[in-house]
Amino acid sequence: MNLDLPLVFTLLMGVSVLAYVVLDGFDLGVGMLMPAADDHEQSVMVASIGPFWDANETWLVLGVGMLLVAFPLAHGVILGALYLPVAAMLIGLMFRGVAFEFRIKAMGWHARLWNRLFWFGSFLASFAQGMMLGHYITGFASGFGFFLFAMLVGACLCGGYVLLGATWLVLKTEGGLQKKAITWAKWGLLWVALGVAAVSAVTPLMSETIRMKWFDFPRTLALMLLPAATLALGVGVWIILRRLGRGATRAEWAPFAGSVAIFTLAFAGLAYSLFPYLVMDRMTIWQAAAHPSALNFILVGALVVVPMIIAYTAFSHRVFRGKARAGYR
Amino acid sequence: MDTLNTIAVARVQFGLNIAFHILFPGISIGLAWMLVWFRVRWARTGAPAWQATYKLWAGVFALTFAMGVVSGIVMSFQFGTNWPGFMNNVGNIAGPLLAYEVLTAFFLEATFLGVMLFGMRRVPAWLHLTSTVLVAIGTTLSAYWILALSSWMQTPTGYVMADGQLIAGDWWAVIFNPSFPYRFAHTMIASGLTAAFLVAGLSAWRLLNAPADGAAKSTLHIGVLIAAVLAPTQLVVGDLHGLNTLEHQPAKIAAIEALWDTRHGAPLVLFAIPNGRKRTNEFVLQIPKGASLVLKHEADAELQGIDAFAPDAPPVAPVFFAFRVMVGTGVLMLALSWFGLWRLRRGAAAPRRLLWIFAAFTFSGWVATLAGWLVTEIGRQPWLVTGVLRTDDAVGSVSQASLGASLTGYIVTYSIMLLAYVVVLTHMAAAGSDATASAPAREPSS
């Protein structure tokens, strides 16, 4: 069989990372929004993500696992270069993850401390992930300008996760909290618009390779469909949010779906910028791939198991469909 | 010198991480199956006391599981960052085993844990019971894959060299390598024992606070019963595991026995202070010909000493001491569980002194597990993969400053988490299962 295994695994890894960003994105976003809510609202917010966060985070393990397994050479280069932001992200994820449990089980000032750590962990992990992305796009170039660029991407990703989290809450809550969530979602959307515009403008300046890929007439004309579609989606989400804000109850799912679509398009744009490089300008997916014997063995399992994972993930979302309630344990 | 330090820091960091991580799966694998038991009892009897018991221990499980998940994610990154040589050399074997763990175990347990914890009123009882079973299966599958890899690193088989790379020739032989069945059984029983003593210890703590709590009485009894069955089983399995090690990794056994020189009729050293520089034991208390008798079942049989393997031999003292801590703790656990079973027979109330002892033994499984882990991992040195890859050749090139900074961050984080874990668990236990039955009251419902 003449299967291009590195390409297949690039796709698998891409899907895992996108699934992670979208899924853990909404629960990290909810975590970052915690300080803006009162005690009861916080309980509802946590209840809306409680059954999912753990499985959501597993996509990160799968994504990094695919990198580790399928592209061992790139794994060392990428994670070695991103060592400190990765450590910061992991520490953030640790605090966030255990705070889920500790904030309900601890008492008094302990509980308040874990609430703060829940917020802090969500923020630290999101910001660090953005910085990782920023460093990654520029091929780990060092220098103050590149560092600022990474900070910019970090801030933008936080905005993006806030958008996902807020639109998730629009879908999963009602009443006063939903009203608040609509406002948060609008702010998140503005932040994302600003961020996507800034990153799109700066990235071609930072990287020669990316500039060549996007500004090459007449291909550029076709490529412009991507930002155009993103813009249309953004406007659509804004309009629906305004309607919901005025008391409409139809299409509460639409802002979340629209935000996921925006993330997917941005992800596609990035993937196009980088492909076929796994490490920008240095290592292509074919140079970094593991031995076919290992890849074949995993592929067989993945083809059997991934549909099952998708099926029971869907089952879980079906079980917990509808509005979230506090203290549902 | 710099490389030496980097190796040391990378090792400390990774070792600390694994040691921290192992504490939690060590509890949750065994506890998951105990939860199945509680869930079945609840389904059979319909008694509110069983429901409350299930909820209390599901809460303990959720907390333990979360600790395991977050520290496990750190490990998935450190495999690559701290040991790039590991993946570059044996990634074609290690990678797929890790991938299968994620694919078959992590998603399964994470998803159904959500249903198990939050879905009690949303799914029918049979589905809730099924979710509890699936979580237990998930934790066990996870142990299966990671122990397959760990055992392969100890006793590698089934690999070939092709195109200048080490690849699997026979996946069956890779997974069912010689030490895997023994290590898997030994580790699973260890987890059962750890969970049994945790349940017994926390129940004892509750009974010290509320002597009339019927649910705590029955969980104390269940914990003691499980421990009393598993502790002697572990003695037998551990012995078989040791004989397997003698066959495949005799250097590790030499270190465990502190046997420096190959000889006939080797003594069983009960206690000594091994001196690595003089290559001799000091302050020795030993049974003549004991080791030959135990390991070869023949008083005058020849046993290979450290000299037969040097310079590729592990450091003796840490392996020697860790082994004695493990066995000593195990023997104490055996004695305590049998004494407890006898003392609690026919529903007798436990005397306060016995409750105090069980409470003191709450985390005894951790001591034995960590000691056993040290024996097996240090006993493998200087190899990372026996006969294939040296630990020194797998270390990464991350700068010392980065390693130091992240190590500090990890130590602070782990300390806070571990302290909070023990404190919260003790609080939960002291409050008992009645408190969890009314737990939603603390989070007002809308």
Interface residues (C-beta under 8 A of the other chain):
Chain A: H40 S43 V44 A47 G50 P51 F52 D54 A55 E57 T58 L60 V61 L62 V64 G65 M66 L67 L68 V69 A70 P72 L73 H75 G76 L79 G80 Y83 L84 V86 A87 A88 L90 I91 L93 M94 F95 G97 V98 F100 E101 F102 I104 K105 A106 M107 H110 W114 A290 H291 S293 A294 F297 I298 G301 A302 V305 V306 I309 Y312 T313 F315 S316 V319 F320 R325 A326 G327 Y328 R329
Chain B: G59 A62 L63 F65 A66 M67 V69 V70 S71 G72 I73 V74 S76 F77 F79 G80 T81 P84 M87 N88 G91 N92 I93 G95 P96 L98 A99 Y100 V102 L103 T104 F106 F107 L108 A110 T111 F112 L113 G114 V115 L117 F118 G119 M120 R121 R122 V123 A162 D163 Q165 I167 A168 W171 G396 S397 V398 S402 A405 S406 G409 Y410 T413 M417 A420 Y421 V424 H427 M428 A439 P440 A441 R442 E443 P444 S445 S446
